[in-house]
Amino acid sequence: MEDNKITEQKEIMENEKITDLLIKVTGVNFPNLDGSSRQKILEELYKSGGNFIISLVREPQNEYDKNAIMVLAGDRQVGYVGREESELLAPLMDANTFFETEVWELGEYKGTYYLHILIHEV
């Protein structure tokens, strides 16, 4: 069933621009390579209530996922695009397709901060 969903998404992506792709940012509980806490970054952003820019950056040398796409808030990493979505987006990004991103929801649940973003193909 999951393979059919991915196949259907790939077919849609081949024929249309990506609009309003809502994703949950993954890996928000892991530390960054520089030792900074993604949870602390999200907490700071949540408490500030301010606007910040979200960007996507390909990480093709990632040892765990060749399709990895980092999610940055300003210049600080807050997580990754999930595997299923990055499988669709990474080849497009590698072919110089650009995406706009916006914060859909930044929240806290039981002491853990989370982030959902909306992605649009430019």
N, C-alpha and C positions, 0 to 999 in steps of 0.2 A: 504494500500500500504506500509506504513512504517513497519508494522508487518511482511510483506513478506520479506522486505529487511533484517530485523534482523534475521529472520529464515534462510534465505539464508546464511548470514554471519556465523551463528552458525554452520550450516552444513559444511561450508568450514573450519572453525576453528577445527572441530572435526576430519577432515581427513588430514589436512596439517599443516605445521608449518606456523606461521604468518611471512610474509616477506613484507617489504615495506608498512606498514600501516601508512599512512600520516594522522596526526590529527592536528586540530587547538586547542591549549591550551585554555581552558575556565577559567573564573573567574579572568582574569588578571587585572580587574579594582577594585577588592576588596582588602581590607587591610588584612595582616596576623594577626594571633592571638597576636603576639608580638607588633603589631602596625605599623610594617614596611609596606611600600608601594610596592606592586608588580610592579606598573608602574615605580616607581623610580629604582627598581632593573633592570627591563628590559631596561630602559633608559640608566642606567650605562653600562650594557652589550652591548647595541647597540653602544653607543658612544666609548667604549673601542675597539670595533672591534676584541677583543681577543677571543681566544677559551675558552670554558667552558664546563664542564661536565653536561649533563642532566641525571637525574635519576628519576625513578618512584618508589613511596612508597605507599603501600596500607594503607588505613585509614578506616578499617572496623567499627570503632566506630563512624564514622561521623554521626551526627544526621540527616542530610538531605539525605544521600545516602549511603546505606550499601556497595555499590560497589565502593566507592570513591577511586581514585588514585591521589595522589599529584604529581605534577611535580616540581622537584627541579633543580635549577641551582647552582651547587656546593652544599652548605648546606642551600640555601635560597629558600623558596617556591615562585614560580612565577605563579601558577595556578593549574588546575586540568585537567585530561583527561575527555573529554565529557561523558555524561551519556551513550550514545549508545555504545561507544567504551569500557568504563569501565565495562559495563554489560558483554562484551565478554572477556575482559582481566582479571578482578578480580578473577574469579574462577580458571583461569590458574595460576595466581600469588599465590593464596592461596594453590594451589597444587605444589608449588615450581618450577614453570616454570619461567625461567629468560628471560629478554628482554634487548637488547641493544637499546639505543636511540641516535639519533643525531639531531642536529639542521638542519632543512630544510630551514627555513626562519625566521629571526628576523627582524622586520621592524617597521615603524611608518606610520600611516595614520591619517591625520587630528588631530594630537596631541595625538593619542593613540598608544601605543606600542603593538605589537602582536607577537606571537610566534607559528610557526608550527614545529612539530617534526616528525621524521620518526622512526618507531618502528620495530624491528626485533626480532623474537624469537631465543634464543640461543640454 
